[in-house]
Amino acid sequence: MSMRKLWRRALHKVRYVAAGSLVVGLLSVLPVSPASAATGQISGYAGKCIDVAGASSANGTPVQIYDCNGTGAQQWNVGSDGTIRALGKCLDVSNNSTANGAQLHLWDCTGAANQRWSVTGARDIVNPQANKCIDVTGPSSANGTRLQIWTCTGASNQKWNAPPAGGGGNPNPSGFVVSEAQFNQMFPGRNSFYSYSGLTAALSSYPAFATTGGATISRQEAAAFLANVSHETGGLVHIVEQNTANYPHYCDWGQSYGCPAGQAAYYGRGPIQLSWNFNYKAAGDALGIDLLNNPWLVQNDSAVAWRTALWYWNTQNGPGTMTAHNAMVNQRGFGETIRSINGSLECNGGNPTQVQSRVTTYQRFTGILGVTPGANLYC
């Protein structure tokens, strides 16, 4: 039996205003302050530290490895805003390049993508725009060897011991790649039912979600999931399906277990708007919750609601050929996640307006997370 959701309803459209040229221009001349930061040395290959050549704060000063000495040239602020700073300037990929071998230097902080970094649990320091790691050229252990970006290989010349971001503590104790501040930025008008704590509590049910494939893919998957649930719920506003006339339609009496909660009890609920008695049965069995007899849990318990959405995302192909999780982890693209949720109802020209709405939201969310959206956005 297909797990495909068969209900549809009209969705609220949310318009977002792009930044004007005046705002973009100001970014190039105004200093950007890190949200919070920890300061210390960043050590790595051959026991050497990341160092600013000559301790100069001039734009374009090379960044290199050097014997660790504790001087100001080796004191780096790892900010929870994604910047890494020394001597009042930001670690910057020269010429905004994403190519292997692009060298690192200091530059005025602008908030641009070539100054954004993600320190992973595997000790890589990744530039999400390029999806490449900080790398010791050569690799050579000689003092003065330049640092560059390179495709992440897991080699020792790409491993670093950096101070934790956020003032000496983890700025996001949940471990989720989306911080609570970023979540609130994505959903400024959300219903309080859709809490960040409810989402992070649900993550343990599917530990591979937004943790697989490295920093870039993890952030892309989180953005893709949240963009789709945003579309399904009008920006995390609606907890239940708005068209009550559809409620009696979601009982398949052909199932041996029937509809014990009632003919009209299996309407859309939660972030993915779970519907149909067979979906409530399958989700409940997977999660160890009796949703067949008590489907109202999905609209009354935030963590349960998020868990059902993660169940669908991580385990169900829907009308597609793969789960949405696999679509992102295997780099098939955001478009395949739309297919897994809505299939031909939107894809292959079914409803290009709805597809575009999802894509636009995804692009906005990847921007908030400081990661590129990747290829194959449409279905």
N, C-alpha and C positions, 0 to 999 in steps of 0.2 A: 504494500500500500504506500503510495507516495505521501510524503510528509508535507507536500506543497500547501501553502496557505492559499485558500481560494477567495477570501474576502478582499474587497477593495473599498476604499472610501476616499472622499476628497480630502486633500491636505492643505493646511495653511501655507501660503508662500511667505517666505521671509526674505526681504531684500537687504543686501549689504552694500554700503557705500565704500568704494575703493578710495584709498588715500590719494589726495591730490598732489600735484607736483610741488606745491609749497611745502607740504609736510615732508616729502621725500628729500627736498632740497635742504631742509633744516637738519635732517639726520646727518648730513655730511659735515656740518660745522659745529653742532652742539655735542658736548660730551655725553656719552651714554653710561649711566651708573649701573653697576651690577646690583641685582636684587638683594643678594647676600653672597658672601664669599669667604672661603678659608684661604689662608696664606701659608706657603711653605715651598720647599724644594720639590721638583719633579725629577726623580731619579729613574734610571733605566739601563740601557745597553752598556755593558762593560763597567757597570757601577758608576757611570757618569751622570751628570745632571744637565737638564735643559737650561741654557745660559744665553744671555743677551751679549753679543760681541762688544767688548770694550765698555760694557755697562752704559751704553749710549741710549738715550731715549729718542733719538732722531728717527723720523719716519724712514723705513727701509733698512733699519739696522738688522743684520743677519741674526737668526736664531740658530744655535749650534749646540753641540754637547761639549762639556768641559768638566774637569775634575770638580767634584762637589766642594764648595768652599763657604757656603752660607752667606755670601754677599748679596746685596740688593739685586744684582744681575741674575740671581737664581731664586728670587722670591716671587712666586707666582700666585695670583689670586684666581682660584677656580670658582667662578660664579655660578649660582643656580640659574642665572639667565643664559648660560651657555657660553659665556666668554671666558678666556684665560688671559690674565693681564700681568704685566710687569712694568715697573718704572712709569706708571700712568698711561701706558699704551696697551693695545690689544695684540694678541697673537693672530697673525693675518696670513692668508695664502696669497702670495704675490700675484698680481694681475687678475684676481678673482678667478684663477684657473681651477679646473677640475681634473687636469691631466696628471698622470703619473710623472713624478719628478718636479712638480711645481714646488718652489722653495718657500720656506716660512721666514717671515720677518716681523718686526714691530710696525704698527701703524696706528694713527689716531682711531679711537673706537667710534664706529659708525652704526653698529647694529646690523651690518650686512651679513649675508649668509656665509661669506668666506672668513668670518670671524666667529662662527658658531662651532662649538665642540661638544662632543658627548663622551664622557668617561665611562666605559663599560665595565661590567663585573669581571670580564676577562682581561682587564688592564690595557685594553686598546683605548686610544684617544682618537675619535673619529670626527671628521668633518662631514656632517650629514649631506651638505650640498653636493659634495663630490663622491660621497660614500667611500672615502678612503681614509687610511690611518696615518698618523704621524710616524715617520720612518727615518731611521738614521741612514744617510746615503752611504752606499758601498756594499755591505755595511762596514764602516771603519770605526775603530775605537779611538782614533787620534783626536786630541783636543782641537777644537775648531771645525770639526766635521759638521757640515750643514744638515739641518733637518728639512724634510720634504714631506709631501703626501704621496702615498702609494697604495695600490690595491691591498686590502688587508689580507695577510697571509698567515698570521698567528706566529710569525717568527720572533725571535728574541729582540731583534732590533726595532720592534714595534710595541714592546711591552713597557709600561710605565707605572711607577708608584706615585700617584698624585694625591694631594690632600683632598679630603672630601669637600664637595660643594656645599654651600649654604652655612657658612659660619662655624665649621667644625662638626656639624651633624648632617645626617642625611636629610635633605630638604623635602624628601618624599618618603617617609618611613614605610608606606604601603609597598614600596617597590614597583608600583605601576609606573609605566613610562609617561603617563599623563599626570601632572601634579594637580592638586585641588584648585590652585589658582588658574591653571590652564583649562580645567574642566569648567570652572565658572565663567571663563572668558568665552568658551565655546557655547555655553547655554545660559546667557544672562537672564533669560525670562523663564527658566525651567520651573516646573512644578516641584515643590519641596519633597515630594514623594521620591523623585529620582535623585537620591542623595549620592554624593561621592562615597560616603562610608558604606552605603549599600552596595555600590559597584565594587569597591575594593574588597568587601567581605565575600563577594561572590567569586572573586578571581581564583580562589583555591580549588574550585570545582574543575577548572580547566587550566592547569599551570602552564601549558604550552602557549596559551593565548598571549600575544604581544610580548613574548620572551624568546621567540625562535628566530634564528637567522641573522642575528646581529642587531646593532642599534638602529640602523635605518629601517630595516624590514619590520622590526618591532613597533617603531613609531608609525610607520605606514599602516600596519594592521590595526593599531589602536585608532588611528584617524579614520580608517575605512569603516570599522565597526561603528564608531560614534556618528559618522556621517550618515550611515544607513539608518541607525535608530533615530537620529534627528529627523530624517525624512519621514519615517514611519509614524512619528508621534508629534509632528508639528513643532520640533525643537524641544523635545522632552516636556511637552505641555500636557498631552492627553494620556491618561492612564488606561482608559478603556475605549473601545471602538465607539465612534460618535453616532453612527447610524444604527439606532436601536431596532429598526425594522429588520435588520439582518440577523439579529440574535437567534431566532428559531432555526436558522438555516444550517447551523454548524453542528448538528447531531447526525452522525452516520449510524443509523440503527442496524446496519449490516454487520457492525462489529459485535463480537460475542458478548462483550461487556456492556454494550448499549450506552445509555446516557444517564447514569444513576443520579447525577446532580440536577437533572431536568432538561427538557428539550431545548430551552433557551439559555443554558448555563455556560456554553463554550464559545462565547464571543471573544473578539480580540482584546488582549490585555498585555500590558507591559511594553518594554522597549522595542521588541520585535512584533508586538501585537499577536501573540500566540492565539491560535483559534483552532476549532474542531476538536471533538472528543478524542480522536486517535492521537492528535498531537499532545493533548494534555496527558493522556495515558503514557505515551512514549517518553515525554519529558519527565513526568513524575517518576516513572520507573528508573530512568537514568540517574535522577538526582536523589532518589530515596525519599520522595515526598508524594503523598496521595493526592495528586492534583485531579485525578479523575472524579473523586468524590468531593473534593474541596477546591474547585478551580478558583475560588475567590481569594485564595492565598496570593495569587499572582497580582492582584490589585490592592492587597492589604499589607504585604510585606515587601519592602524595597529590595532586600537581598534576594528573595525568591524570584521577584520579577527580573532582576538582572541575571540570575542564574538561568532562567528559561531562555533569555536572549542569547547567553553564551552557549547554552546547549545547542540551540539551532545553528549558531554561527560555526561552532566547532565540529558538529557531528552530522549535520543534515545537508545533503546535496540540494534539496528542494527541487525546483524544476530545472536546475543546472546539471552539470556533469561532475561537480566537485563541491566540497564544502567551501564556504567563504574563507575560512582559515587557510585551507590549502591553496586557494587562489592567491592569497597574499604571500604566504611563505614560499610558494614555488614561483613567485613573480609572474603570475599570469595576468595580474593587473586588477585594478579596482572594478573595471567593467564586468569581470567574471563574478564579483560578489553581488552585483546587481542581478545577474542572471540566476544566481543561486537563490535569491530572495523572490524575484518576480518574473523571471523567465521571459517568455514571449509577450507577456502583458505590457512590458516596457521595452525589451530588447528587440533587435532586428526591425526597428521602425515602429514597434508597437505603441510606444508613447515617448517620443524623444524629449518632450518637455519635462517629464518626470525624471528621465535619465539625466538631463542637463542639471536639474535641481540637485540631484544627488552628487554629481561630479563637482558642481560649484561649491557645495558644502565641504566635500572631501578636500578640495584644493585650499579652502580657507583653514580647515583644521590642520592640514599638513604644514601650512604656513605658521600656525601657532606653535606647532611642535618643532619647527625649524628643520624640516626634512622635505626633500623633493617628493612629488606625488608619484613619480615613476611613469612607466609606459602603460598603454592599453587601458585608458580611462573609460572608454565607452564600450557598450555591448551591442 
